[in-house]
Amino acid sequence: KPIPEFSRDDRLLILAPHPDDEAIGAGGVIQEALKAGAKIKVVLFTNGDNNGLSFIVYEKRLTFRKKEFIHMGEVREKETLEGMALLGLSQSDIVFLGYPDFGTMEILTKYWGNTKPYRSIFPKVTQVSYPDAMSPGAPYVGESILRDIKKLLLDFKPTQIFVSHPADTN
């Protein structure tokens, strides 16, 4: 489907599973919307910290240390901010939720009510570990994610929402 036309009254919310999905999936949308003067908010559910392959590519070695995986999430966050700046977005247009890579869907399907928080695969943490995330320290439970998304929707009031393609395994 071609990219829709936008106006300066549009408010686009782009929901991305993890860093790079916003550029790959909605880079053209972002460019066209900015040309029209629309407002854009990009929300990343994760920082990509559980991606062992990224660690091998960046650091040329394996790791199983919590701090190193969190560091990789910080590296990928920085890259996202730089990439989105090249497209014309400011840091205030980007929101990182900081939930676990390869764990968010499990949280949304299994971790509600009076359950222990989900424990991430590699960093082995049970709460948002990034101080600049939307809700630092939020436990990895469905209610935390829902609360963040609800706040974003109520505060930003998007006119259009873009998500990953259904065929994307993210």
C-alpha positions, 0 to 999 in steps of 0.5 A: 500500500502506498504511503498515505498523504499527511497534513500538518494536523496529523499526529503519527504514533509509530510503535516499533518492537526494537531499534531499527524497526522504526527506520526499516518499517516507517522511514518513508512515512516519517519523511513524508509526514515531516514534509507535511508538517505533521507531528511524530512520536516514535515509541520503541518497546525495547532497547534491543538488549537481548540480541546476542548477535548484535553484541557479537557484531559490535563487540566481536565476542560473546557475553553473558554479563548483565551490564554488557547487555544493558550497555548494548541496549544503550548503544542501540538507543544512541544509534536510534536517536542519531538515525531519527535525527538524520530523518529530522526528528528530535530526541523528544520525538523518540520514547524508549519504554525499555522492556525486554527484547524477546520478552514483551509478547510473553509479558503481554500474554502471561504476566498480569495480576499478582504474578512475579515480573518476567525475567529477561533472557540475557540481562536477567532483570525484572524491571526497566533498567534504563534511567531515561526510559519512560518508566524506569524501574517499572516491573516487567508485567502487562500492567506496566506496558499498558500503563505506558501505552495508555499515557502515550495515547492520552498525552500525544493523541495520535490521529494515525498509528503505525505498527510493524507489518503482520508478517514481521516476526517481531 
